[in-house]
Amino acid sequence: MRAGTKLLALCASALALTLPAAAVSQAAELRTNINADPAMVDPITYSELIAGDVMANVYEGFVGLDTEGNVIPALAESWEPHEDGLGFRFKLRSGVKFHSGRSFGAKDVKYTFEQLLIPGNRGGLNAEYLDTVVGAQAVKDGKTTDLEGVTVVDELTLDVRFTKADVLFPIYPFYFMDAGIVEEHGADWATKASAGTGPFKFKAWNLGRDVQLEAFADYWGGAPKIDGVRFLIVPSGDTAVSMYEAGELDVVYVDTQTIRRVLKDPQFKDEMLTAPAAQIRYLGMNQNLYEPFKDIRVREAICIGFDRDAMVDGLYDGAAFPLYGQVTPGVAGYNPDLPAIPYDPERAKKLLAEAGYPNGEGLPPIKVTDTEPNKNDITYYANQFSSVLGMPVEVEIVERGSHIKRMNAGEVPFFPWGWSAGYPDALYFLSQVWYGPSTYNRSRWQNDAFDALIEEAQGTADAKARYALYNKAEKILLDDWGTCPTTVRMQVALVKPNVEGVSLTPFRFLPFGDAQVTE
């Protein structure tokens, strides 16, 4: 609870006892910002962040998140793995209604999966999560529209079978849709009707102006306490904050260009929410391209040769947190007990000398490479490693698209980069960024014991046991100095004092179903 919130709540309660009921009333809607029109408003082609901000209030999947970012059941009340580990049986929540008034059930889940895979539907981000389902390829190839590996057992029971184990399947961020919506409204239904089960239903989309949602009174989690949500399209972060100051917005998600202004302004102190983003940042050291990186002493020297706290305060004006591992807070499997990585220039120099590079002598020249928006970051690294370690480092600014291709091909020796979680589980970081065979292992660090733990985790359905495997694997990575964790980006939101029930998590805002706005 923000500073002053308890006092405001007590005052409001006291006023409610002495004033007429009409003096404290619910506002018609919650007004918030997005910085562009969403690319889509349907759950099949969904593939970008702004659309997700809107659609998370309209559509739901098997699970959701609580205010701490933990996974909780949503449209699935429970699930059990098959004995062979190649699938799950889901028990779906009873009493759930679509915005159309139709009942949600197993047939709608299967229908959604099939629509994501059918050629021509342009299945978006969520389609890839179906790759391991039996028969998925046949649907994608246009041979059938029936997804063989998904069976409707009864109205609220669903079986899903895999070609290989996929223990995270229940937590993937699917958006289930009403199987009857196309027949009722036609193929272009998405801007005419609402096909979700969420706390709000789609009302209108005025291009360049706003997207409007209205409360769904029959929501299974209880009717929202506000009448609707209006997402105003405000491209400029500064403009959004000015609109907030003028009372034209109730809640603002502050963009990265405007965060420093907000953090420095004392008027926002008691109206600010912050949360670490579900996004790691690290220094990549490709041992295949720079011979000294093969020596663990050199890798450690680099990792303790820069000051994370100074970066947070200096480069980011406090809009970040130091990162000591390769999983971020608020993501399942995060280990809060990892020790801090110290800034220790004396030890760093000693390690380099032991490795045969006293004061950096004998180190081959190297470039630290990144894109233009991160120029300040790599300039800091180059200056730090040059002055502290005597390392001959140059700054290299490159175009983003070609940089990503070169990193994926293992062609960049030294680079800072990041990786954002697509679902709330540490495996998204550990398996995609550091697992040996991964396309996105851009540093080309590889360790057999680490890979074996990741493979074991991928087949371990029990969450507690799986998290223990993550922690062991992460320790191997960190003990070998295979990575240099750097910082975690801070998210900032502004919330008016008369607004309650808004939660900012590592995955941005929770749906606004619990929000309250009083006049």
N, C-alpha and C positions, 0 to 999 in steps of 0.2 A: 504494500500500500504506500502511495507517494506521501511525502511529508505534507502535513496539513489535512490529509484526507479524512483521518479519524475525527479531527476537530470539526471539519465541514459536515461529516455525517451526523455527529452529535447535535450540531446546531440545527441541521435540517430536521432531525427528529423532534427537537424542542419546538421548532416553528410549526411543525405539523400538528402538535397538540394544541396550539393557541390560535392558528390561523384557519380560515375556511379551506376545505379540501381543494378548491380550485386554485389556491395560491401556489401549490406545488404540483405541477402537472408534467406529463410526458411530452417531449417535443415530437413533432411529426416525423422527423428523420434524423439520422446521423450523417453529417457531411464530411467527406474525407477526400484525399487527392490521389490521382494517378497521373503519371507524367506524359501519357500518350493514350490514344485509343487502343483498346485491346485488339490483338490481331484476330481474335475469334471469341465467340461466347458459347461454343458447343463443346461437349466433353470428348468428342472423337478426334477432332483435329487439334485439340489443345496442345500448345507447344511453346508457350512463352510466359514470362514472369508476370507481366501486367494482366494478362488474361487470368492467370492463376489467382491474383489478388481478388478479382471479382468473383470468379467461379467457385472459389473455396467456400463462399457463403451460400452457394446455390446447390452444389453437388457434394456427394460424400462417397467414401469407399468403405472397405472392411473396417478400417481403424481411423482414429483421429489422434489429436495431441491434446494434452492437458496444459495448464498454464506454465508448467515447468519444461514443456517440450517432450514429455514422456508419452509413449504410445499407449492409447487406451482403446477398448472396443468401441466401434461405432455401428455400422450396419451389420457386422458380424458379432454375435454375442460370444461365440467361442469357435475354436477350430482345433482339430486333432490331426496329427500326421498319420499317414498310412504306415502300416507295419514295415513295408519295404523302403520307407523314406522317400518314395517317389510320388508324393501328392498329399493333399489335405481334404478332410471333410469339414465343411463349414456349416455351422448352425446360425442362421440369419435371425436378425431381430424381428420379433413379431410386432404388429401394430403400426408399422411404418407406412406412411402414405407419400405418394408422389404429389407434386404440386397440382397435377391433374385431378387428384382425388383417388386415383387407382392405387391398389395395394402394391407395395414393393415385395418382390420375392425372388426365388432362385432363377426363374425364367428371365428376369431382367438382367441379372448378372451375366448369364450366358449370352444373352443378346448383346450386351455391351462389349463383351470380349470379341464376339464375332464381328461386330461393326468396326472395331479397332483394326481387325486383320483383313477384312474384305478389300480386294484391290479397287482402287478408284475412290475409296473413302478418305484417303490421305490421313490415315491413322497417325497421330502425333506422338508425343513423348511417352505416353502410357502403353503404346503398342509393343515396345521393345520388352516390356516385362512379361509378355506372353510367349516369348521365343521357346521356352522349355516345355510348354504345354503340348501334350500329345495331339497331333493333327494341326498344329498352328501353321506349319509350312504349307500344308495342303490348302488351307484357306487362303493364305497369302498368294499362292500360285494360281488361285481361281478355280481349283478343281472341285471345291465344295464350299458351301456357306455354313455347314454344320461343323462346329468345333468338337471333334471326337473326344478329346480329353476332358471335356466338361459335361457332367451328367446332372440333370435335375432329378434328385432323389424324391423329393416332395416339395411342397410349396415353399418351405423355409430351410431346406437342406440341399447342399450342393457338394458334389465331388469334383475335385480337380486332380488330374493325373499328369505327371511330368515324364519327359524323356531322361532327365537327370535331376538329382536333388536340387531343390531351390527353397531353402528353409525360410527365406525372407519374403516369400510370395505374399503372405497375409498382410504385410505392412506396406506393400507397394502402393503408391498414391493413385489408385484407380478412381474414376468418377463414374458411378453407375447411373444409367439413364433409363427412363420410362420406355419400355418396349412398345408401347402403343402410340407414342407421340408422332411418329412419321405417318402412320395410317390416318391419324386424326387431322394433322396439319400439313402434310406434304413434306417433300425433301428439304424445303427451305424453312423448316419449322423454327430454327434457332433464334430468329429475331421476332418471332410471332408468339411463341409459347415458352413455357418453362418445364424442363423435363427432369428436375432433380428432386432430392428429398431433404435438402438443407433448410436452415432456418429462414432463408429469404428466397423469393422467387423472382425471376427476371420480369421486369416491367417495361423498360424502354431503353434504347440506345440512341442518343442524339450525337451523331458523329462530330467530333471536335469539341463537344460541350460536356456531355456527361453520360454515365450509365446509371440507370435507376433500378433499384431492387425494392420489393415490398415484402413486408413480414408475412410469413406462412403460419397462419393461426393453428394449423393441425400438425405442426412440427412435433416429432416424437420426443424430442428433448424439452418440450414446453414452448409455448408461443413466445417469440421475442418481446422484449419490453419496449421496443421502439416500433414505429410504423414502417420504417424502411431505411435504406442506406442509399445515399447519392454519392457516386464517385465522380467528382469534378475533374475534368481533364485540364491539368495545369502543367505545361511543359517546363516552366522555370521553377527551380527550387526556391529561389528568393521570392518569387511571386507567391508561391504557396504559403510561405511563412508570413508574408505581408497580409495575405487574405486571412490567415489565422489570427493575426494581431487585430484585424479589422472586424473579427467576429463572423467572417464568411465561411470559415471551416471550423469544425469541431475537433477534428483529429488530423494530424499531418504526419506522414512518413517522410522524414527529412532525407533528401538525397545527399550523396557523399560530398558534393561540391558546397553544400550549405551547412553541413554539420558543424564546422569550425565556428561559423557565425553564431549558431544557436548555443553551442557550448560556452562561448565567451560572454553571452548576454545574460546577466543576472535575473532579468525579468522572467526567464523561462525555467529557472531552477526547479520550482515546485510543480511544474507542469510537464516535466520531461520523463519519458520512459527510455531505458537503454537495455540492450541485450547483445551479447556476442552473436555474430552471424555464423551460420553453419558452413564455414568456409576456412579451410586451412591455408596458410601461407608458408612457404619454405624456400630455402636456397638449394637448388639442384646442383649436384657435383657429379659430372659424368666421368667415371674412372676410365672409360674406354678412350676418351679423347684428351685427357690431361693426366700424364703419368703420375705426378705427385699426389693426385687424389686417391691413388691406390693405397697410400700409406694412411692408416687410421689416425696417426699423430697429426698429419696435415689436416685431415677432415675435422678433428677435434679443435685444432688451433683456429680454424676458420669459424667454427660454431661458437667458440667462446671469445672470439676476437671482435665482436660487435655488441653493442649495448642495446638490448631490447627496450629497456625502460626509457633510454634516451630517444629511441625511435618513436615510442608512443608519445612522449612529451614534445619532442622537437619536430619530427616529420609530420605527425598526425594531430598535433595539438590536443592530445588526450583522447582522440576518437578511435582508439584501438586498445587491445589488451595484449600483454606478452603471451606467447604460445610456447609451451615446453614439450608438447607431444605432437602426434599427427591425427588427433581426434579432438574436436572442439567441444566445449561445454554445451550441454543441452542435447547432445546426440547420444543415443543409447550405446553403451560400451565405453563411454569416456571414463578415463581413469583420473580422478581428482587428486591422487596421491603422488603423481609424478613430481620429482624434485625440480626446482627452478634451475635453468641453465644460466650460470653466472657469467658476467662480463669479467674476464680475468686475463688482461693483456700480458702480464708477466708469465703466467703458465703457458699462454699461447706462444710466446716467443721461445720459451724453453722447449716446448714440443717441436717447434720448427727446427730448432738447433739440433735436437736429438734425431730428427728425420734427415739431417744433413743439409739443412738450409738456414744457417745462422743469419739472423736479420734479413731473411728472405733471399740471401745470396744463392744463386744457382737455380732459383725457380724460373721456369720459362714464362714469358709473357702470356697473359690470358685476358680475354675480354669477358666482362659481365654484361649479359645481353637482356634487353627487355624492350617494351614498346614506349612510345612517347608519353602516355599518361603516367608512367612509372619512372620517369627520368630522374626525379628527385631521389627515389629509393636507390637506384643503382649508382647514382653519383655519391650517395652516402656510403654505400658498400665499398666502392672503389677508393674513396678517400680514407675510409677506416682501415681497410686491409693494406693500403699503401703506407699509411703513417704508422700503424701499430705493428704490422708484420713485415714490412718491407717488400710486400708482394707486388710485382709489376702488373697492375690491373688497369685496363682501359674500359671506358664506357662505350657500349654499342647500342644504338637505338635502331630498331627495325620495325617493319610493317607487321601488324598483328597476324594476319592470315598466314603469311609465309613463315613467321616465327613459330606458330603453332604446328605447322606442317613439319618444320625442321626439328622441333622438339619431339614430336611423335616419331620421327624417323631416327631419333637418337643422335642428332647432328649438332647439338648445342652443348658446349662443355660446362658452362657456368651461368646460371640464371636464377632469378627469383620468380616464383610463380605461385598460383593458388589453385584450389579445387573446391567447388561448392557441392554440398551433399544434395543428392536428388531424392533421398528418403532418409528417415531418422534412424540410421544405424551405422555404427563405425565401419562396417564392412565396405561401405561406399568409398571411404577414404583408403583403407588399408589394402583392399583388393584391387582397386582401380589405379592407385598412384604408386604402390610399392610392391605389389605381387609381380614376381619375375616375368611371367608371360604376358602381362597386361600391355595393351597398346599404349596406355597412358602412363606407363612407367618411364617417364621422360629422362630420368637420371640414369637409367639402366642399372641401378643398384639391384643386386640379386643375392639371396641367401636361401639355401635349401631348407633350413630349419624354419625360417619365416614362412616360406611357401607351403611347407607341410602343415603348419598351424592354420594358415588361411584355408587350405583345402579341407582340413578337418572341420573348421568353423562353418564352412559352406554346407556341410552335411549334418550339423548339430542343431536340432530343432529347439532344444531347451535353451532359453535365452540366457539364464544365469551361467550355464556351462559355456555357452558361446562367447559371452563377454569375457570370461576368464581366458579363453583362447586368444581373443583380441589383445588383451593386456599383455600376455606372454609374447605375442608376435611384435607388438609395438615396442616392448622392452628390447628385443633383439635388434630392431631397427635403430633404436636410440643408442643402445650400448655400442653399436658398431659405427655410430656417427654417420650412418648412411644418409641422413637428412639433417638439415639445419632448420628446425622450426623457427619462425620469426614472430609474427603477430597475428591476431585475430581482429578483423574489422568490427568496429562498434556500429550497431544500428541505433538510431535515435528517432523517437517519435514525440510529438507534442500533443497533449490531451487537455482540453479545457477543464477547469475545476468542477463544472457541472456535469461532467461525463464520468461514469463509472463502468466497470466491467470490460474495459479494453485491455487486451493482453498482447504484448510484444514478445515473441519467442525467437529462437535462433532461425526459425523458418518464417519470419515476418509476422504479421498479425494473425491471431486466431480469428475464426469467423466471429462476426459481431452479434451473435445470438444472445449473449449475456449483457450487451451494452445497455446502459440507461442514460438518458439525457433529460435533465430537469430544467425548467425555465426559472 
